Amino acid sequence: MGAALVAGSGCGGLIPAAQAQATTARPSTAPQIPRGLAGEKIRLGQRIFEWTPRYAASYVGNQMSCADCHLQGGREPYSAPMVGVPGMFPAYSERAGRRITLTERIQECFARSENGRPPAAGVRVVTALLAYMDWLSLGQARGVPYPGRGLVNLPQLHGDAGRGATIYAQQCSVCHGDQGAGLPPIFPPLWGPASFNDGAGMSRVQKMAKFVQHNMPQNAPGSLSAQQAYDVAAYIEGKPRPKMNPAYKKW
């Protein structure tokens, strides 16, 4: 997913639950980046986060960046913000069936969302991203969830890809194109060889619907009903995308 899944006027419909949740959290104000070597590492992490294919090219196999799913540089509530995340790890992973470190979570994202390969622990890409997340989290109590952590809560619904096709054509294709290719790094690809693979979290309709309902369209976030979000997510998830490399299945 990315910074602008849909564009144009909102679809109207039911008043989404996310609108009520949106009042409980606002994007955090990032602290000032320090000078010196520590600041250089944070700035590198920020560049990697915002334009991953350019600054972590050795580990990326598509045109997706971290900031495509974690909006406003990882500060936007209910778009899986990074604020406070370092203090929540190690954490149990349902996918892995065990507790994992934040480094392992980063490696997982490279293997799945970036359709690439997991960087080894301790390499510059990983340490820079960790430094950036630590910087975003300054002032946040460790182990206390940041308000707006994760994605918005939605009921489990059935998405209709036919209805979703209409929504996509009317509101999404202007930025992401009829073929979902987007315009990286401004508008990320939603399917095709440059998008996330079928092992990524966003390849699940429910997760994509949660992201879409609260964060899109870009000029009217929260204007889609839960059902509309499920519909457009079902349409997008029915499109072809890369297969995850089975060698990285443990991630």
JOKAZI-V973019 format. One record per residue. N is the residue number from 1. PSI is psi in radians with two decimals (999 if undefined). OMEGA is omega in whole degrees, -180 to 180 (* if undefined). BURIAL is b if it has 9 or more other ideal C-beta (glycine too) atoms within 8 Angstrom, else e. Layout:
((N:PSI:OMEGA:BURIAL) (N:PSI:OMEGA:BURIAL))
This chain:
((1:2.96:-177:b) (2:-2.94:-172:b) (3:-0.16:179:b) (4:1.31:-179:b) (5:-0.75:179:b) (6:2.67:178:b) (7:2.94:-177:b) (8:-2.92:-176:e) (9:2.69:178:e) (10:2.86:-177:e) (11:-0.12:-178:b) (12:-2.51:179:e) (13:-2.72:-177:e) (14:2.67:176:e) (15:2.07:-174:e) (16:2.57:177:b) (17:-0.47:-177:b) (18:-0.49:-180:b) (19:-0.65:178:b) (20:-0.71:-180:e) (21:-0.52:-177:b) (22:-0.45:-178:b) (23:-0.21:-177:e) (24:-0.16:-177:e) (25:2.57:176:b) (26:2.73:178:e) (27:2.38:179:e) (28:2.71:175:b) (29:2.12:-177:e) (30:2.42:176:e) (31:2.94:179:e) (32:2.38:177:e) (33:2.25:-179:e) (34:2.91:176:e) (35:3.00:174:e) (36:-2.90:-176:e) (37:-0.65:179:e) (38:-0.73:179:e) (39:-0.64:178:b) (40:-0.69:179:e) (41:-0.70:179:b) (42:-0.76:-180:b) (43:-0.65:176:b) (44:-0.78:177:b) (45:-0.68:178:b) (46:-0.75:179:b) (47:-0.74:178:b) (48:-0.76:-178:b) (49:-0.73:-174:b) (50:-0.43:180:b) (51:1.22:-172:b) (52:-0.77:-179:b) (53:-0.50:-179:b) (54:-0.80:-170:e) (55:-0.08:174:b) (56:0.74:-170:b) (57:-0.56:-176:e) (58:-0.31:-174:e) (59:0.07:-175:b) (60:2.37:-180:b) (61:0.24:179:e) (62:-2.73:-180:b) (63:0.54:180:b) (64:2.48:175:b) (65:2.76:177:b) (66:-0.72:-176:b) (67:-0.15:177:b) (68:-0.52:180:b) (69:-0.42:180:b) (70:1.59:-167:b) (71:2.85:180:b) (72:0.78:178:e) (73:0.41:180:b) (74:0.29:-178:b) (75:-0.22:-173:b) (76:2.15:177:b) (77:2.54:178:b) (78:0.40:167:b) (79:0.77:-178:b) (80:1.01:-178:e) (81:2.66:180:b) (82:-0.19:-179:b) (83:2.17:179:b) (84:-0.13:-176:b) (85:-0.72:-180:b) (86:-0.58:-180:b) (87:-0.11:-180:b) (88:-0.04:-180:e) (89:2.62:3:b) (90:2.62:-178:e) (91:2.70:180:e) (92:2.34:178:e) (93:2.08:177:b) (94:-0.65:-179:e) (95:-0.79:-178:e) (96:-0.39:-178:e) (97:0.44:-179:e) (98:3.04:174:e) (99:2.39:180:e) (100:2.81:177:b) (101:2.93:176:e) (102:-0.60:175:b) (103:-0.76:179:b) (104:-0.61:178:b) (105:-0.68:176:b) (106:-0.77:178:b) (107:-0.69:178:b) (108:-0.74:-179:b) (109:-0.69:179:b) (110:-0.66:-178:b) (111:-0.48:-173:b) (112:-1.18:-176:b) (113:-0.64:178:b) (114:0.02:178:b) (115:0.74:-177:b) (116:-2.31:178:b) (117:2.56:-177:b) (118:2.20:176:b) (119:2.58:179:b) (120:2.59:176:e) (121:2.36:177:e) (122:-0.21:177:e) (123:2.84:-172:e) (124:-0.67:-180:e) (125:-0.80:-178:b) (126:-0.82:-178:b) (127:-0.58:178:b) (128:-0.73:177:b) (129:-0.70:178:b) (130:-0.72:178:b) (131:-0.70:179:b) (132:-0.76:180:b) (133:-0.64:176:b) (134:-0.73:179:b) (135:-0.76:177:b) (136:-0.50:-172:b) (137:0.07:179:b) (138:2.29:-180:e) (139:-0.18:178:e) (140:2.30:179:b) (141:2.31:-180:e) (142:2.38:178:e) (143:-0.04:179:e) (144:2.08:-178:e) (145:2.36:174:e) (146:2.35:176:b) (147:2.22:-176:e) (148:0.24:179:b) (149:2.55:177:e) (150:-2.46:-179:e) (151:2.88:-179:b) (152:2.59:176:b) (153:2.28:176:e) (154:2.67:172:b) (155:2.74:177:e) (156:2.02:-177:e) (157:2.97:175:b) (158:2.14:179:e) (159:2.45:178:b) (160:1.94:-176:b) (161:-0.52:178:b) (162:-0.83:176:e) (163:-0.67:179:b) (164:-0.59:178:b) (165:-0.67:179:b) (166:-0.77:178:e) (167:-0.78:-179:b) (168:-0.81:-178:b) (169:-0.64:-176:b) (170:-0.57:-169:b) (171:-0.30:-174:b) (172:-0.64:-171:b) (173:-0.38:-180:b) (174:-0.54:179:e) (175:-0.68:-173:b) (176:-0.08:176:b) (177:2.76:180:b) (178:-0.51:-178:e) (179:0.19:175:e) (180:0.29:-175:b) (181:-0.30:180:b) (182:-2.84:177:b) (183:1.26:-178:e) (184:2.52:2:b) (185:0.14:-177:b) (186:-0.94:179:e) (187:1.99:-174:b) (188:2.68:175:b) (189:2.45:-178:b) (190:-0.33:172:b) (191:3.08:-177:b) (192:3.13:-172:b) (193:-0.37:-178:e) (194:0.05:-176:b) (195:-3.11:178:b) (196:2.71:-176:b) (197:3.11:-174:b) (198:0.00:174:e) (199:-0.05:-179:e) (200:2.68:178:b) (201:-0.65:-179:e) (202:-0.11:176:b) (203:-0.03:176:b) (204:2.25:-174:e) (205:-0.78:-176:b) (206:-0.74:-179:b) (207:-0.76:178:b) (208:-0.70:180:b) (209:-0.70:179:b) (210:-0.73:178:b) (211:-0.82:-177:b) (212:-0.82:-172:b) (213:-0.65:-177:b) (214:-0.58:-169:b) (215:-0.23:-175:b) (216:2.72:-2:b) (217:2.80:-172:b) (218:-0.62:-178:b) (219:-0.04:178:e) (220:1.05:-176:e) (221:2.44:-180:b) (222:0.05:-177:b) (223:-0.27:176:b) (224:2.47:172:b) (225:2.89:177:b) (226:-0.72:-179:b) (227:-0.73:179:b) (228:-0.67:178:b) (229:-0.74:177:b) (230:-0.67:-179:b) (231:-0.85:-178:b) (232:-0.57:176:b) (233:-0.72:179:b) (234:-0.68:179:b) (235:-0.83:-178:b) (236:-0.72:-177:b) (237:-0.26:176:b) (238:-0.06:-179:e) (239:2.74:-178:b) (240:2.54:177:e) (241:2.94:-178:b) (242:2.62:172:b) (243:2.42:179:e) (244:2.44:178:b) (245:2.06:-178:e) (246:-0.32:178:e) (247:-0.35:-178:e) (248:0.36:-175:b) (249:-0.58:-179:e) (250:-0.32:178:e) (251:999:*:b))
